[in-house]
Amino acid sequence: MTGYSATAKWFHWVTVGLMAIAIPAGFVISNIKDSDKFVFYQIHESAGLTLFFVAIARLAWRLRFPPPPNPAITPAMRRAAEAVHHALYAALILQPLLGFMASNAYGFPLQGQLAYLGFIDLPKFMEANVPLAEWLQQIHIWFGWLITALVLLHIAAVVFHQAIRRDGTLLRMV
């Protein structure tokens, strides 16, 4: 069975690392006192926006270099895997955009102390609009839960293939 290219593996594991930073930081933000939130916003927003850039590059790579065939899975499994992967790509691109727009709508563009990666000011593209910000924030939160569910499905499939079917699917990405 053929594995993914080194570049595809790099994209995958960088995505995993960024998600391991962005998702927990995002969940922590809503559960801590306001005076402690600033550093979590910096981490969450920078990891999330970096994830956006990586997801775009990863999608471009995948369109140019499709994944290798996996004869070990059934057509139904293939359709399920494709559905989860497509949903993850879409969510990983839309989620940071929603967060970026919500931050701007709240009146907190990624500038100054909130600059992307701590030093790259991004343009402010709208005036504060709290009702819009709240709406965008709710969708952003919903997408956070959706991404978490999709990642858990993905991990469950990996465990299923590795521990139960023992078909070597995991080895294609490591």
N, C-alpha and C positions, 0 to 999 in steps of 0.2 A: 504494500500500500504506500502510495507516495505522500510525502508530507508537504507542508506549506514552505514557501521560500523564506529565507532568513529575513527579508524585508517584511513580509507579511507577519512573521512571528514577532518581529520588533514592534510593529504597529499594534499587534494584539496585546503584548505585555506592557507597553507604554500606556495603552488605554486602560488596562487593568490597574496599573499603578496610579494613574490620575484619578480614576474612579474611586480607588481606595482612599484617596485624599479628599476629593470633592464631596462624595456622598456623606461620609460621617461628619465632616465639617458642616455641611448643610443641615443635617439633622440636629447637631449640637446647637446651632445658632438659635433655633426656636425654643430651646430648653435651658438657656442660661440668662443671667441677668444682663441688662443692657450694657452696663459698664465693662463687661467682659467680651462683648460680641465683636468688637472692632477687628481683632486679630483673626478671628474665625471668618469674618467677611473677606478679609484680604486673602486668606488662604483659599477659601471656597471659590471666590470669584476668579482668582488667577488660575487655579487648577481647572475650573470649569471652562474658562475661555481657552486655555491651552488644549483642553479636551476637544473643544469645537474645532480648532485648527488641525489637530491630529485626526479627528474623525473625517474631516473633509479630505485630507491627504490620503487617509486610509481608504476611503471610498473611491477616490480617483485611482489609487493603486489597484484596488480590487476590480474595478471596471476594466482596467488595462490588462491585469493579470488575474483571471478568474481562479477560484480555488481548485486544487486538484480533485479529481473524482474520488469518491469514497465508495467502493463497491461493497463495503461491509454493512451498509445501511439499506433499509427497505425504501421504496418510493414514498411511503407514508412518513417515515422518519425524515427523509430528505425534505419533504414539503414542510414538516413541522420545524426542522432546523432552519430552513430558508425563511420561514415566517418570523421566527424569533430573531434571526440575524437582521432581516430587513427592518423589523420594528426597532431593534437596538440602534441600527444606523440612523434611522429617522429621529429617534428620541435623543440620541447623543448629539445630533446637529441642532434640533429644535430647542432642547433644554437650555443650553448656554445662551442662545439668542433670547429666549424668554426671560432669563435671569438678567441679562444685560439690559434689555428694554425695561424691565421692572425697576432696576437700579436707577436708570435714567429718569423714569417716570416718578420715582420717589424724590428726585432731585439730587441723587448721588452718582454722578457719572464717574467713570473710572479715571479719576484725575487726582493729582495731589497725593494725599495720604492713601487714597484708594486706587492709585494707579495700577494698571495691569503689571504684574510681577514686581510691584513696588516702585517702578520707575518709568513706565511707559504710559503717558497720558493719552487716553483715547478721546475722540471728539464727543462732546455733548451734542445730542441730536434732537432733544426735546426739552421743553420746559416741564417743571414739576406738574404732575397731574395725578393726585393721590387716588381717585377712583380707578383710573386706568392702571396705576401701579398695583393696587390691591387685587384687581382682576388678573393681571399678569402674574402676580405672586401666587395666587391660588392655582393657576394652571401650572406654574413652575413647580409648586409643591406636589401637585398631582403627578406630573411627569417624573419627579423624584421617586415617588412610590412605584410608578410604572417601570422605570428603569431598574429599580431594586427587584421587582417581581421578575422581570425579564432575565436579569443576571442570575437570580436563584433558579429559574427554569434552565438556563444554560448550564449552570453548575450541576444541577440534578441530572441533566442529560450526560454530562461528562462522567459523573459517578456511575450512572447506569451503564454507559458504554465500557468504562474501565473495570468496574467491580462485578457487574452481572453478565454482560455480553462478552466481555474480554476480547473485544474485536480490534483493539489497537487504535481506535479513533483518537484517543488522547495523545498518543505519540506523534500524531501529525502536527501538533502545535507546540511541542516542547523540544 
